[in-house]
Structures are given as structure tokens and as C-alpha cells.
Amino acid sequence: MATDPSKLQSFPSKPRVFILSDISNEPDDAESLVRYLLYSNQFRTEGLVACTSTWMKNKVCPQDMHKIIDAYADVEKNLNSHAHPDFQYPTAQYLKSIVKAGAPVYGFKAVGDNVPLSEGGELLLQSITAKSDDPLWVLCWGGTNVLAQVLHRLRSTHSEPDFAALRGKLRVYAISDQDDTGPYIRHSFPDILYIASVHGWNQYGMAAWTGISGDKYYGFDQGGPDFSKLTKEWIREHIQIGPLGSVYPDYLFIPEGDTPTFLYLVQNGLGVSENPDFGSWGGRYGRTDVSGSGLHSNHFSDVADIVVGGDGKTYKSNHATIWRWREAYQNDFAARIQWTLKPLASANHHPIVSVNGVLGSEPVYVSAEAGTTIKLDASGTYDPDGDSLTFKWWHYREPSASQWLVFLEVEEVKIEKQDTEGRIVNITLPGPEKCCVDLLSRQAVATGQVLHVILEVTDSGTPNLTSYRRVVIQATNKDLRGGGATGEAIGDVMVGFEA
């Protein structure tokens, strides 16, 4: 079957992305940039700024970004043959034009009333103050002093209402704190949506983002994640091939520690960028302060997922919010490297998912009474290459929970296949006493839990590729059924429950 380019993945929008990278302090930033370029037709990349970090305090290396983009130039045409006509890859010439240098100093030495903005800072200032109302995602692979210097400048040159409006467009995903300006930004500007693991300085093994590849190096969740597609041998065979793959360096500590920042934004039908608590290839994060008035009211930090590992054992960790998707994201990487080498007809492409007659990657939102059954129909799903498809529906319970003890709070929905392939399923919600009562007071509520059902569609191509669709179900209880005994403390209402 000939693949029709117009049947390939398309996207509802292109998120604006600005990258700050301490490239060349070690190989992982270069590795992440190679992978990022393979997804760059999904994004409006507005800046690639070389910055410092605690690991490289006094120099920046934009020239090393140029080397990778030079290799990208050799595969740009071939990549575009694997992309939807309306979602072509950016030109290498454009990408080179947005490579800039941050200040070659550490942290706060780049911030102050009498400190000029760096080249990278000027470009970031231009993006933040642009007329677009779309969010600007600042992905921080190193230190954050380029962002800090721009925020300092904006605060001194704008009224508070205007400055607040500009902050309202900012979204930050930082790979922990790698200089002294990250905590300052979160403390000084708590209204900025800011995703970052919180842990002791330099204790990176505790961070969720290390779930991308760090289980061997840091020693967490041993036996759960499958490391076979992260070995240097696998990478040499499947990634370090062709012009672009050849500039992917061997890893020193862990590969691609910065990659979760943009896997979080990849439009594969799983993640919802404005909801860090939903979970995606880039991990799942919860609001640090739920009071709505605290210093970190819009800061999101680590939470845990409960995942059955490759050894059959159950793991509960922040790292699992990422490594649970490893098979899929590594296959995806390998397939895209093939796009740099092969013609359209010779490579594999993603299934295109339809739910209830709607094609695309955006979540499907429905409302249903507690205890009732709804039908979800993915029969319109297709594979652009004509491959056979496997359908897997499952209840992602963790995004509905407010606590670590997920199974005490979120009852599993019942999923029943209505056809042999599983394209059509019936979903039965828990009764109102399970999903429409207040956790503490046990009083019935009219609007209960938000439940998440994930559809994974995997093709039979080589390597297998997976697309997703998230169905977000608002449980309702119009007759206020199911209330129980009221308590004044959690212990009053949890008697009889066991963790």
C-alpha cells in the first residue's frame, strides 16, 4: 500500500518552544537536540540558546548547536517526505538563525540592573513580548539565568499589570535546578507555570526526569524498567546512523536527561500540556501548593505512578511516570532516525486515532452519571502504511487521585470489549459512593472525580509505533446519591481501609 502523505499525523497547533541548553558540558544536551530536531515539525521553535550551568560556569557553546543543525540540513528534505504537507520541518537555515549565546557567567552574575542582556536574552525578550497570545514554553536543559535576566528586565521596564500579562504566557519545564536562579524565579514569580523536580542540590537521582534513562546509573526501580533500548550497543545500531544520527554522541552518565522537557509536549494523543498532572512521555507532576495563595501556587513537582515492571513486580515512584513509556518513546526515536534515511514507502509511520468519530490527538471530554455505561468507538482509526493495529484501553487512575494511596481513592472503571479487536468498548463508571463523594466529609457531590481512560494503538510496522487518545470523563451525580458518614478528620472516615 502506497502511503499518502496527507494521511500522516497532523496537529491541532504548534506549541511555541524556546530552549536553554548548557550544551557540551557533557554529551546529553547534544543527544537531546538530535532527538528534538526529529520532532521539530510539531513545534514553533523560537530560540536555541547556549547557556551555562553549575557544570560549565564560564563558557557557552553555541557552535556545537550549529554542528548538529549542519547535520540536520543533510536530512531535512528526507524528513519532510515523512511529514504531513501542512506540518513540514523547519529549515536548517532558520534553525541556525535562532542559535544564540547566553551570558558566559554563572547564575546571578548575569542578572542585575546594570547587566546587559545576552544575545540569547534579547531573543527570549523578543519571544515573550511578541504579539502572540499562545503560551511560550521555555525548556531549561541547563541553568536558568537567561530567563532570570529577562524577567528582571521586564519587571523594571513594565507596569505590574503588563508584566503579569507577559508572565501569564510563560510555561517553564526545568531539568531540576542547575544554577542559583531557578529557586529565585519560582519564589519571585509564583504565577508562572513552572515544572521542576524538587530535591536537594545535585541529588538528581531523586528527580522524575531521570526516569528517561537513569535507572542503571542511579540505581532506582531495578528490574522494573527495560534498559535494553538504552544500551550503547542498541543506540549504535538504531540511532547513531546516517548524517544526523552520526552526531549523536555516546553518553557519559545517562543519555538524554533533558529530553523529557519536549517529550512532555509531543502531540501523540497522551499528554495535555496545560495539565502537568495528566501525565505524558515527559512525566507526571502535581501542584506543589494547592492553597492558591502560596509562594509556589503554580509550581508543579514530582508525583508517583504505580506501574508493573518488566519483572512482573509493581513499582511506585516518580521515575515510573516516565520509564513506563520507554518502549514506545525509544521505538519512536528509532523510527524517526529511519525517516532521515529511507523513502516514504520504506519506513513506518504512526497510527491515526479516531474516537467517537473524531480523528486527532486532542483529548476527548465526556460527562457521565456515576454508575452508568458509555460507549467509546475507535473504529475510524487507521494506519497510513496499512499495517495491522492492536488496541489497548486502560484506566489511568493516578491523575484522578489527590494522594499517594491511589487505590483507596480511585475505583477502577470497568472496560468491556464489544468487538474482537477492541476498537469499540463499553466503559462503566464506579457508583456514586466511589467517585462522587468528598474525600473527607463523605458528603455526596454533584460533580465528582475526573476519570482518565487511555487508548493505546500500536501498529505492526518496524519498529512498532504507538499513538494514544485520552478520554477524560467527568463523573456526575445529579441526585446526590452515595454520601456516607461525616468525619472531622481523615482518620474518622478511613477506618477499615488498609494501605
N, C-alpha and C positions, 0 to 999 in steps of 0.2 A: 504493500500500500504506500503510495506517494504521500509524504507529509505536506500538508497545506500550511504555509507559514501563518495564514490568518486564523488558523485553529490552535495556534500555540498560546501560551499564557499571556494574558493581558491584565492590566492592573487598574483599579479604580482611581488611583492617583499616584504621584511620585513624591514621597517624603523628601523634604529638604534636609541635606546632611552636610555637616562641617566636621572634619576630622582633625584632631590634635594628636600628633604622634611623636614619641621620643625614638624615632626610627634610628636603628644602628647602635643603640645601647646594648642590644642583644638581637638575635635573629627574629624574634617573634613578631615584631611590628612589620617587617618585610613580608613575612608569611601571611599575616592578616591582610596586608594591602593586596597581595596577589589574589587572595580569595575575594576580597571586596570588589575588585575590578570585574570579576566574573558575574557579579550581581548588579553592576552599576547601571544597567538599563532600567532597574526598578527605582532609581533614586535621582534626585536633582543634587548632584554633588557640587557644593558651593565653595569648598575650601579643603586643601590638603596642606596642613601647616606642620612643619617640623618644629618640635619644642624640646625643652629639657625635662629632666625628672631627677629624682634623688639618685638615680643610677647613671646619669650623664648630666652633670650640673652646669657645665660651662661651654657647651657647644651644641649646635643643631646641625642636622644633616639632610637638608632638602635635596641635595644632589643624588641621594640614594633613592628618593622617590622618583626622580627623573629617570634613573636607570630602569626601574620597574615599568614605568609608563612607556619607555622606549621599547621594551619587550612586548608590552600590550599593543603597541602600534602595529607590530608584525602579525597580530591575530585579530585585530579589530574587525576586518572585513569578514573573516570566517565566523566570528562570534555573531555578527549581525545576520548571517544566514540562518542562525538558530533562534532568532528573536522575532517576535511579532512585529509586523511592519510599523505599527504605531508605537512600539517601545524598543527603539534601536539603542545601541550602546553609544555613549558619548565618544567624541573623537579624542585621540591621544593629544592632538594639538590643544583642544580645550582643557583637558586634564592638566597638561603641563602649565597652562596659563594660570591655574589656581594653586599651584605649588608655591608656598611662601615660607619664609623663615620666621619663627618666633624669636623672642629675645634670648640670646645665648647666656642667660644667667639663671640662677636657681630661684624658684618660688617668688617671694615677695620683693626680691631685688628688681623685678620687672614691673612693680606696682607702686604708684605714687603720683602726687600732683605734678612733680617736675620730671617725671619719667616719660619720654616719648613712647608712643605705641610702636610696637614692632611692625614689620611688613605683614606678618600674619594677623596681628591685632587690627591693623587697618582693614584687612579683608573681612575679618569677623565683624567689625563695627559696621561695615557696609552691608553685610548679610542681615544683621539684627535690625538695622534701621531701614531696610528695604520696604517697599510698599506692600509686599505680600503679607497677607494675614495668616498664611499657613505656618504651622509650627516649624521651628528650626531645631533640628536635633544636633547637638554638639556631642560628638563621640570622643571621649578622652582616653587615649591609649597611653598617655604619659602624665606629666604634670598638667595642672590647670591654670598656670599663671597667665596664659594668653587670654583665657576667658576672664580671669580676675582683673587684668589690666583694662579690659574693655568695659566691664561692669563699673569699675572705679571711674573711668572716663564718662560713662553715661550718667552716673549719679551726679557728677559735678557739672554736667552741661545741660541737664534736662530737669524740668519740674518733676516732682514726685508722681503726679498722675501720668505724665507722659512716660516717665521711666518705668512705672508699674505696667503700663500697656506694653512696653517693649519686653519686659521680663516675662509677661504673660505669653509671649510667643516662644520662649526658650524651653527646650527639653534637654536634659543632660543625662548621659549614661557614662559614668566614670568607672574605669577599672581600678577600684579602690583609690586610696589617696597616695599620690606619688610625688607630691611636694606639699608645702605648708599652706597653700591657698585653697585647697578643697574644703576643709572644715570652715574656713573663713566665708566661702561662698554660701555654704549651707546655713551657717549661723546668721549671716548678714542679709540674705535674700531667701527666706524660708518659703516664699511663694513660688519659686522656680521648681518645676517638676524635676527632681534630681534622683536618679537611681545610682546607688553605690552601696556595696557591702560595707558593714561597719565592724571593725575588729581592731585589735592592737596594731600599732605601726609595724609594717613589714611582716605581719603574720598572714601572708597571702594564702596559705593553705587552708585558712578558715573561710575564705571568700567563695561565694557561689560561683563566680566566673571560672574558677579553676576546675569546675566540673567539665569544662570543654575538653580537657586532656590531662589533668594533673593528678589523676588517681595513683599512678605509679610513683611519680616524683614526691608527692606529699603524703601518700600512704592512706588515703581515706577510702572508705567503701570497698575495700579489697574483695574481689570476687564478684562484685555487682556489675560494674561497667566492663564492657568488652574493649580491650585495648588493641585488638588485632589490626584495626584500621587506623592506628596511630603509630605503629612501629615505623622505624626508619626504612625498613625493607618495603612495607606497603606504600609509604609515601614515595619512595624512589621509583616503584613500579607504576603507580597510578597518578601521581601528582607532578613529579619532577621530570616531566616530558614535554617536548615542544618548546617553542620560544618563550612563552610565559611561564610554564612550569619550570623551566631551567633556571629562572631567577628566584625560585622558592628555595631558601637556604635550609640546610639541616638545622634542627632545633638543638638548643643548648640546654635549657632547663625543661620547659614544657612548650609544646607547639601552640601557637596562635592564642595566647592568653587574651588578646584584645578582640578576637573575633565575635564573642557574644554580643558586643555592642551593636553590630549590624545584623547578626542573625536575629536579634530581637525585632528588627524592622523588616526582615524579609517577608514578602507578601505571599505566603504559601497556604493561607487559609487557617493558620493556627493562632498566631499572635494578634493582639489588638493593641496598637502602640500606646494609646491613651489609657490603657488599663494594665499596668505592670503586674497586678495581682492575678491576671488571667493565665499567665504562663505562655511560653513560646520557646523556640530553639535557643533564645538568648537568656532563658531562665525565668523564674517567677519571683516577684518581690512584693512585699506588703508595706503599707504605710507605717512609718516609724512612730508617728504621733497621731492618734485618732481624735484628739481633742478638738482639732480645728483651729486652735489658737496658740499652739505651742511653737517653739522656735523652729522645729523641723516638720511643720504640718504638711508639707508637700514633698517630703523626702521619703523615698522607698528603699527598704533594706531587705536583708535575706529572710526567707521563709523556707519551709521544708516541703518536699513531696515524698510520698510513700510509693516505692517502686520495687517490683520484683526483678532482681538482677539476673545476670546470665547463669549464676549458680543455683537459681531457684529460691534463694533466700530473699527476704523482704528487707529493704533498706529505707530509712527515713533520714533525709539530710537535705541541706540547701544545695549541695553539689548535684543531687539527683534531679533537681529541677532542670538541669542542662544535660547531664550524661544520659538521661532516659531517651533522648532523641539522637544519640550518637550514630547509630546505624544509618539513619535517614540523612543526617547532615553530612556525613562522610561520603555516602553514595552520591549525594547531590554534588559535592565538590568534584568527585572523580568524573561524573558525567559532564560537568561544565568544562573541565580540562579537555575532554574529548571534543567539545564544541570548538575548541581552538584549533583542532587538528583535522577533523573529519567533515565531509559534506553533510547537508541536512539529512539525507536519506540513510546515512550510515550511523547515526547517533541516536541516543534515547532522549525523550522529552517527557515533560510532566503530564500526568492525567489532569483533565479539566473537570472540576467537580460541580455538579448541579444538585441542589437540594430544594425540593418542592418547586421545581421548575425554574429556579434562578441559578444561572451559571455565575461563577466568580470565586473570589477569595474572601469577601466580606462575611462577617458572622450573620447568621440567621437568627432573628429575635422573634420569639413567640411567647404568648401568655397562655397559661392553662390552669384550671382549678386543681388543687391538691387532690390526689387520688384518681384523677381521670387519665385517659389514654389518648395520646396524639399519634398521628402517623407522620413519619418522615420518609420522603421518597427521593432517592438519588438515582433514579432510573435514567435520567438525562445525562449522566456522567459519561465521558468518553476519553479515549486515549488518542492523541493526534497521530501516533505511529501505528495504530491498530493493534496494540498489544492487549492481551487479556488483563483483567483487573481483579484485584482482591479487595473486598470491602470489610472494614472492621469498625464497628461502632462501640464506644465505651464511655462510661461516666467519669469525667474528671472531677473528683469530689473536692479536692483541696481548694480550688478557687472560691468555693461556697462557704468554707469554714472560717471562723474568726480566731481559731486557736490551733495548737499543735495536735490535740486529740480529735482528729478529723472524724473518726468513725463514731464518736459519741455525739457528734453534732449534725452530721450529714448522712442521711439514709440513702442507700444506693437505689437508683431508679431501676426499673425492670425493662430490659431490652429484648424484644422478641422479633426474630427474622420472619418476614412474610413471604419470602421467596428464597430459592436455593442459594443464589449468590449473596444475598443480604443487601441488595440495593434498596429494598423497602423494609422498614422496621416499624413496630409499634413501641412507643415509649410510655410506660405507666409511671406516673409520679407517686411519691410516697403520700400517705394520708396526711391530713392537715395537722394531726398531733405530732408529726415528724418534721414537717417543713414549713408550717405556718403558725408557730408559736414563738414568743420571745424567749430567748435562751435563759434569762434569769428569772423573769416574773412568771413564766409559763402561761401567760395570757395569750389567747388566740389573736392573730393579726390578720388584717385583710390582704396585705401584701407580704408574702413570705420570702423564702430563700430564692436566690437566683441560681439555677442549676445549669451545669455545663455538660453537654454531650458532644463528643468529638467523633467525627468520621475521618478515618484514615483510608485513603485509596492508594494502593500500591500496584504498579504495573509489572509486567513480566519481562521488561527490557533489561539490558545490561549496561551499567548496573541498575538494579531496581530503583525506581524513583517513587516518592510518596508525596501526595498532595493531601490537604486537610480541608475540613469545613467544621467550624464551631457553631453549634446550635445553643443559644442562650435562652433558657426557659425561665420566665418569671412565674413562680408558683403563686396562685391567688386563693383566697378563702372568703368569698363574699358573704357567707353566712356565719363567719366567725366560729367555726367548729374546732374542736380539738384542744381547747385550753385545759390546763391542769392546775395542780396545787401551786399557790403563790408562795414564794420564798423571799426573804430579805437578803440572803447571801447565797452564793453559788452552792455551798455545802448543803443548804436546805433542799435544793431541787435536784441534786445529783446523787442522793442517797440511793444505793442499789446499783449504780453504774460502776463498772470496773474499767480501768485503762487497759 
